[in-house]
Structures are given as C-alpha cells and as structure tokens.
Amino acid sequence: GFECLEREDDLGGIFNFGKPNSTIYKSTHLLSSKKTSEFPDFPMPREYPPCPHHSLVLDYFRSYAQHFQLYDHIRFNTSVERLEPQASGWRVRLGNGRERHYAGVIIANGHHWDPLYPDFPGRFDGRALHAKEYKSPEMFAGKRVLVVGAGNTACDIISDAVPGASRVFLSMRRPVHFLPKYTFGKPGDVTMRLMSRLGVPLWMQRILAHLGARVVNGDPREVGLPVPDHRVFDANVTVSSLVPFHVRQGDVTVKPNVESLSGSEVRFVDGTVEQVDVLVYATGYKVSFPFIDLAELNGDGHAPNLYLKEFHPVRDDLAVVGLFQSATGGHWPLMHFQAQVLARFLAARDAGLDLAWFQQLKQRPSPDLRGGFARLESERHRLTVEPVRFQRQLERLINEFERRYDLPVATPISMPDALGRRAA
C-alpha cells in the first residue's frame, strides 16, 4: 500500500490559490498549453481554453484525484519535518512530532516554493516582496513599481502592474529572448513540441523561433529592449508578447541590473537612479529539501544528482519525481512517465525479480537530457530537460520493463477527460 503526506488541507499544491504556500497570483494562466500539460491518461476538458486559468487547473487536479480514487490515500494537514534512513526503510518525523516508518519514500515537493533573493547592497524603505507573495494588482495603484527579473513570472506581474501603477520599471540582469505565447493563433509550445518530434534540428528551430519573435514582437532595438548576447534556447526563454508591447508603448521602462538600494532610491549599474515605491523580486526559487540531508539524495551541495532526475544510484527505496524544468513547457506529462517507470521498478522489486540491469543502469551518469537547450552555465539550467528527448528516455525504460517482466501497473493511454468524455 501507499499513502501521500500533504501539508495543506487540500490538493493542488501551488495551484491552490489563496493557500499559505501557493505561489500563484490571481491572473495566473498556464504558460504551456493544455495539450502539452495534460496527463496522458486523463485529458483536460475540450471546453478548456488553450492555456487555462489556475482555477480550471485546480478543478482538473481534483477531477484527476477523484477519477483515480486518490483522496483515500492522501493524509491532509500532515507535514514532514524529517526523513532519516534506517537499516531498512525510512523513519519519518511529522509536523505533529509523531514518527512513522516507511519501506520507501518518493519525494514530490516541487521546486517553486523557496524564494531566491538577489543580494543588493543597501536598504530599501518602500514595500519589497518576492513574487511568491504577490497575489493581485491593487497594491500597485498609483505607485512607482520596479520588477526585478525577466522571466515569465516577471512578465505577468509587469502586465498586471501597468494599468494602475504610475510608473513601471523592469530591471534585467541579462537580456532575454521574448518569444510570443501564440503564433498564428496557436500556442507556441505545441509547435515546438511538434518540431522536436519530427526531428527538426535545433539550429532550424532557433531560426524559426527567432523569426516568429520578430514578426510578433518586433526588433528588440526598435521596441526598446536590450539585445540578448546569446542565441535563442541557449538560456531559458521568456514567453511574452505583452511586455514587448508595453515597452514599445512606453508603459514600461527597461533598466539594467540593480547596483544598490538607498531608502526609496534604486541605483542601476548604468548610473541612473529611480524613485521606487514597490520593489518586486521575480528572481526565481531555490531547490530546497529542508526535511532531508542533501547527501542522502546524492547531492553535490546545490541539487540532487539522480539518474533521469529521479533514481538514487544506490538506494532502491528513495526516488524524486518532478525535479526538472521543461525547456518548452509541459511538465506534468513528464512526471506521469517518471511515475510509470517508478511504478514498474517498485512492482518488480516487490515481486523479487532480478533488477541487476536497472540497478547498474541508475549508477551511471544520466544521458544528455537538454538536447542543446540551456547551454549557458547557470545553476537553474541544471534542471532543464528537452521534453521530447526526456519522454523518449522514460518510454524506453517503460518498454524495457514490459519486455522483461509481466507487470500490469500502467493506466491506459486513452482515458475519459475530466468531464467523463473520451478525448477528441
């Protein structure tokens, strides 16, 4: 048997808007499309728009849990304070002080919850907050707002701030490529996924993405944006048509990196100074496992080092699911395939089958999962995977388990959608 320990009083994780540990905001929509985000065995409803609002995503998660009868296995309001390995299995200390013993542990705590702040010298006397704390744009009314960061969350917050703020500044440490969310009316991630599946070489994908961005967003120099010093996809791209539009309109003033803070003044590295009322750090998140020593996850001081981002090289009773960043969106289907591999491995292990081949495999370095994406040296790029390449690696393992063993643990690929109907 199994059980899931959940700190909150409901499922949904960060998509349960309003919960203390939710990191989304009122206007959040999926950045990736429903076609690349839905679980393969449970499609999203056909009525959903291409990139659903967070409330629809939460409904989808709840429908998924009901359909697969997961609620009976989830222990809500149960936080984990500590995981400690034992001679056999794991000792788990809960938030209420009680301890439990488990034969194995699967960690799926996510990596978008522990805020990462830049270290700017000086003191800011206005209101400063991380993007995790931002929920709705009323706080920007009549204020001079500075958003630090140029990722997708920063773009959403910028777009929220423009209508009500008196001035909006965007500080970018490094210029980024802004790719349109939709091209010819279709979500861009669907096109990217199709090109990868068809084997379109990355150099051609770069050219097409660059041309698409020029057609929709324009030349960065004419728009008023700094020109990136790297190729498209050499770093994680930013998906937004609204920010280039607002910059072109004069609604947003682009600034370089912050040099220092002094009261209500912010000095930038180009020597300019601006008065700021609200400072929003849209600077990402740290990979954190406060309940377990990183060494237990074969970590190197920054993040776990696991085969296919999932399997411990030695321990067969410990795994992590979801610790990756898809280069072109669509994370949840990849987690589905991670779970399918893990389910087969655990079933074979519990059946006493010979797993020497897999135990040797997971001691090796992982194959290249980036496929040429996120080539620039950056701590956050260590989590990046190219989704088609990653999925194919996982599917190969699934097929190998099925070839070697008779283990009926998979769910069918074609299942009713969240409203009980077959996918179109």
C-alpha positions in Angstrom: 0.0 0.0 0.0 0.9 3.7 -0.1 -0.1 7.0 1.3 0.6 10.6 0.4 1.5 13.1 3.1 0.2 16.6 2.2 0.9 19.7 4.3 -2.1 21.6 3.1 -5.8 20.8 3.7 -6.5 20.2 0.0 -4.6 19.1 -3.0 -3.4 21.4 -5.8 0.0 22.5 -4.5 0.9 25.9 -5.7 -2.2 26.0 -7.9 -4.5 26.1 -4.9 -4.7 29.9 -5.0 -5.1 31.5 -1.6 -3.4 28.8 0.4 -0.5 30.0 2.6 2.1 28.2 0.4 0.6 28.9 -3.0 3.0 30.9 -5.2 0.5 31.8 -8.0 -1.4 35.1 -8.3 -5.0 36.0 -9.3 -4.2 36.4 -13.0 -2.2 33.2 -13.4 -2.8 31.1 -16.5 -0.9 28.1 -17.7 2.1 29.2 -19.7 2.2 26.0 -21.6 -0.9 24.8 -23.4 -3.3 22.2 -22.2 -2.2 19.8 -25.0 1.3 19.7 -23.6 0.3 20.0 -19.9 -2.5 17.4 -19.5 -1.7 13.9 -18.1 -1.7 11.3 -20.9 -4.2 9.1 -19.2 -6.6 12.0 -18.3 -7.0 14.7 -20.9 -8.3 18.2 -19.9 -11.9 19.0 -20.9 -12.4 20.1 -24.5 -14.1 23.3 -23.2 -10.9 24.5 -21.6 -9.1 27.3 -23.4 -5.6 26.6 -24.8 -3.9 28.0 -21.7 -6.4 27.6 -18.8 -6.8 29.8 -15.8 -5.4 28.5 -12.5 -9.0 27.8 -11.2 -9.6 25.4 -14.1 -6.3 23.7 -13.4 -7.2 23.1 -9.8 -10.6 21.7 -10.9 -8.7 19.4 -13.3 -6.4 18.2 -10.5 -9.4 17.4 -8.3 -11.1 15.5 -11.1 -7.9 13.5 -11.6 -7.7 12.6 -8.0 -11.4 11.6 -7.9 -11.2 9.6 -11.0 -8.2 7.6 -9.8 -9.5 7.4 -6.3 -6.5 9.1 -4.7 -8.3 11.0 -2.0 -8.5 8.0 0.3 -4.7 7.7 0.1 -3.9 11.4 0.9 -3.3 12.4 4.5 -4.0 16.2 4.5 -2.7 18.6 7.1 0.3 16.4 7.6 3.7 18.0 7.2 7.0 16.2 7.1 9.8 17.6 9.3 12.5 15.0 8.8 13.4 11.9 6.8 16.1 9.7 8.2 17.4 6.4 6.6 17.2 3.3 8.6 18.8 -0.2 8.2 15.5 -1.0 6.4 13.4 1.8 5.1 12.9 5.3 6.4 11.9 7.0 9.7 9.6 9.9 9.0 9.1 12.6 11.7 5.9 14.6 11.1 5.0 18.1 12.0 3.0 17.0 15.0 6.0 15.3 16.5 4.9 11.7 15.7 7.1 9.3 13.8 6.3 6.7 11.2 8.3 4.1 9.4 8.0 3.5 5.6 9.6 0.9 3.4 10.3 3.6 0.8 9.9 7.3 0.2 9.1 9.2 -3.0 9.7 13.0 -2.8 7.5 15.2 -4.9 7.7 18.6 -3.0 8.3 20.7 -6.1 10.9 23.4 -6.6 8.9 26.6 -6.9 8.3 27.5 -3.3 11.5 28.6 -1.6 12.2 32.2 -2.7 15.6 33.2 -4.1 16.6 36.8 -3.5 19.4 38.8 -5.0 22.0 40.3 -2.7 21.8 44.0 -3.4 23.8 46.3 -1.1 21.9 49.0 0.8 18.5 49.3 2.3 15.1 49.8 0.6 12.5 51.6 2.7 9.5 51.0 0.4 7.5 47.9 0.1 9.6 44.9 -1.0 8.3 41.5 -1.7 9.1 38.3 -3.6 6.9 37.2 -6.5 5.7 34.4 -4.2 3.9 36.9 -2.1 2.3 38.8 -4.9 -1.4 38.0 -5.4 -3.3 40.8 -7.1 -2.5 44.2 -8.7 -4.4 46.5 -6.3 -1.2 47.1 -4.4 0.3 48.8 -7.4 -2.4 51.6 -7.7 -0.7 54.9 -8.1 2.8 53.5 -7.2 6.1 53.5 -8.9 6.8 49.8 -9.3 10.1 48.1 -10.0 10.1 44.4 -11.0 13.5 42.7 -10.9 13.8 39.7 -13.2 12.9 39.0 -16.8 11.3 35.5 -16.5 7.7 34.5 -17.2 6.5 35.5 -13.7 8.1 38.9 -14.0 6.2 39.4 -17.3 2.9 38.5 -15.7 3.5 40.9 -12.8 4.6 43.7 -15.2 1.4 43.2 -17.2 -0.7 43.3 -14.1 1.0 46.5 -12.8 0.8 48.6 -16.0 -2.9 49.6 -15.8 -2.8 51.0 -12.3 0.8 52.0 -11.5 2.1 55.5 -12.0 5.4 54.2 -13.4 6.6 50.6 -14.1 10.3 49.7 -14.4 11.7 46.3 -15.4 15.2 45.5 -14.3 17.0 42.8 -16.3 20.4 41.5 -15.2 20.8 39.9 -18.6 18.8 40.5 -21.8 16.5 37.6 -22.7 14.7 36.4 -25.8 11.0 37.2 -25.6 9.0 34.6 -27.6 5.3 35.0 -28.3 2.9 32.8 -26.5 0.8 32.3 -29.6 1.8 32.1 -33.2 -0.8 32.1 -35.9 -3.4 31.8 -33.1 -1.8 28.5 -31.8 0.2 28.0 -28.6 3.9 28.2 -29.4 4.8 25.2 -27.2 2.6 22.9 -29.4 4.6 24.0 -32.5 7.9 23.5 -30.7 6.9 20.0 -29.4 5.9 19.0 -32.9 9.1 20.2 -34.4 11.1 18.2 -31.9 9.0 15.1 -32.5 9.6 15.4 -36.3 13.3 15.7 -35.7 13.7 19.3 -36.9 17.3 20.2 -36.0 17.8 22.7 -33.2 19.5 25.2 -35.5 16.4 25.3 -37.6 14.2 25.6 -34.5 16.3 28.6 -33.4 15.8 30.3 -36.8 12.0 29.7 -36.8 11.7 30.9 -33.2 13.7 34.0 -33.9 11.7 34.9 -37.0 8.4 34.2 -35.1 9.5 36.6 -32.3 10.5 39.3 -34.8 7.1 39.0 -36.6 5.0 39.2 -33.4 7.2 41.2 -31.0 9.4 43.2 -33.4 13.1 44.0 -33.4 14.3 44.4 -29.8 16.2 47.6 -30.6 13.2 49.2 -32.1 11.0 48.1 -29.3 13.3 49.4 -26.7 14.6 46.1 -25.3 18.3 45.2 -24.9 19.6 42.7 -27.5 20.5 39.3 -25.9 24.1 38.2 -26.1 23.2 34.6 -26.7 21.2 32.5 -29.1 17.6 31.6 -28.7 17.4 28.5 -26.4 20.9 28.8 -25.1 19.2 30.0 -21.9 15.6 29.5 -20.7 13.4 31.7 -22.9 10.7 34.1 -21.7 7.3 33.7 -23.2 5.5 37.0 -23.5 4.1 39.3 -26.2 2.6 41.8 -23.7 5.9 43.0 -22.2 7.5 44.0 -25.6 4.2 45.7 -26.4 4.1 47.6 -23.2 7.8 48.6 -23.6 7.0 49.8 -27.1 4.0 51.7 -25.8 6.1 53.5 -23.2 4.2 51.8 -20.4 7.4 50.1 -19.1 10.9 51.5 -18.7 13.6 48.9 -19.1 16.6 49.1 -16.7 19.8 47.1 -16.3 20.7 45.3 -13.1 20.4 47.0 -9.8 23.6 48.3 -8.3 22.4 49.4 -4.8 19.4 50.4 -2.7 19.1 53.6 -0.6 15.8 54.5 1.1 13.3 54.9 -1.7 16.0 55.2 -4.4 17.3 52.4 -6.6 20.6 52.9 -8.4 21.2 50.8 -11.5 24.6 49.7 -12.9 24.3 52.3 -15.7 24.4 55.1 -13.1 20.7 56.0 -13.4 18.6 56.4 -10.2 14.8 56.0 -9.9 12.4 56.6 -7.0 10.5 53.4 -6.3 7.6 52.7 -4.0 7.2 48.9 -4.6 10.0 46.5 -5.4 9.1 43.0 -6.6 11.7 40.3 -6.7 10.7 38.0 -9.6 14.0 36.2 -9.2 13.0 32.6 -9.0 13.3 29.9 -6.4 15.9 27.7 -4.7 15.9 23.9 -4.9 15.2 23.0 -1.3 14.7 19.8 0.7 14.6 21.0 4.3 13.4 17.7 5.6 16.4 15.6 4.3 20.1 15.9 4.1 21.1 16.7 0.5 23.8 14.0 0.8 21.0 11.4 1.1 19.9 12.5 -2.4 23.4 12.1 -3.8 23.6 15.9 -3.9 26.7 17.9 -4.6 25.9 20.9 -2.5 23.3 22.5 -4.8 20.9 19.9 -6.0 20.4 16.1 -6.1 22.3 14.1 -8.7 19.8 11.4 -9.7 19.5 9.2 -12.7 16.9 10.7 -15.1 16.3 13.3 -12.4 14.6 10.6 -10.4 16.5 7.5 -9.2 19.1 7.3 -6.5 22.2 5.5 -7.8 22.4 3.1 -4.8 19.2 3.2 -2.7 16.2 1.4 -4.2 13.8 2.9 -1.5 14.2 6.5 -2.4 13.1 8.5 -5.5 12.3 12.1 -6.6 9.5 13.0 -9.1 9.2 16.4 -10.8 12.6 17.8 -10.1 13.2 19.2 -13.6 12.3 22.2 -15.8 11.0 21.6 -19.3 12.7 23.7 -21.9 9.5 24.2 -23.8 6.8 23.7 -21.2 4.6 20.8 -20.3 5.9 19.3 -17.1 3.1 17.2 -15.8 3.1 14.5 -18.6 6.8 14.0 -18.0 6.0 13.5 -14.3 3.5 10.9 -15.4 6.1 9.0 -17.3 8.5 9.3 -14.4 5.8 7.7 -12.2 5.2 5.0 -14.8 8.9 4.0 -14.7 8.9 4.1 -10.9 5.8 2.0 -10.6 7.3 -0.7 -12.7 10.5 -0.6 -10.8 8.8 -0.9 -7.4 6.5 -3.7 -8.7 9.5 -5.7 -10.0 11.4 -5.1 -6.8 8.5 -6.1 -4.5 8.0 -9.2 -6.7 11.6 -10.3 -6.0 12.5 -10.1 -9.7 16.1 -9.7 -10.9 16.8 -6.0 -11.2 20.6 -6.1 -11.6 20.4 -4.5 -15.0 18.5 -1.5 -13.8 20.5 -1.1 -10.6 23.6 -0.9 -12.7 22.0 1.5 -15.1 21.0 4.0 -12.5 24.6 4.2 -11.1 25.7 5.6 -14.5 25.5 9.3 -15.4 22.2 10.3 -16.9 22.2 10.6 -20.7 22.0 14.1 -22.2 18.5 15.4 -21.4 18.9 19.0 -22.6 19.4 18.3 -26.3 21.2 21.5 -26.9 18.8 23.7 -24.8 20.0 25.9 -21.9 23.7 25.6 -22.8 24.8 28.7 -20.8 26.4 27.9 -17.5 23.7 28.5 -14.8 22.6 26.8 -11.7 19.0 26.8 -12.8 19.9 25.2 -16.1 20.9 22.1 -14.3 17.2 21.2 -14.1 16.4 21.8 -17.7 15.3 19.0 -20.0 14.1 18.9 -23.6 10.7 17.3 -23.1 10.6 15.1 -26.2 14.1 13.7 -25.5 13.3 13.2 -21.8 10.0 11.5 -22.5 11.6 9.1 -25.0 14.2 8.1 -22.4 11.5 7.4 -20.0 9.4 5.5 -22.5 12.4 3.3 -23.4 12.7 2.3 -19.8 8.9 1.6 -19.6 9.2 -0.6 -22.7 12.3 -2.4 -21.3 10.4 -3.2 -18.0 7.4 -4.5 -20.0 9.7 -6.6 -22.2 11.4 -8.2 -19.2 8.5 -8.6 -16.9 4.8 -9.1 -16.9 3.8 -6.1 -14.7 0.3 -4.7 -15.4 0.8 -1.4 -13.5 0.1 1.2 -16.2 -3.1 3.1 -16.8 -4.5 3.1 -20.3 -3.3 6.0 -22.5 -6.7 6.9 -23.8 -9.0 7.7 -20.9 -12.1 9.9 -20.4 -11.4 13.6 -19.9 -12.1 15.5 -16.7 -15.8 15.6 -17.6 -16.0 11.9 -18.3 -15.8 12.0 -22.1 -13.3 10.5 -24.5 -10.7 12.8 -25.8 -11.3 14.1 -29.3 
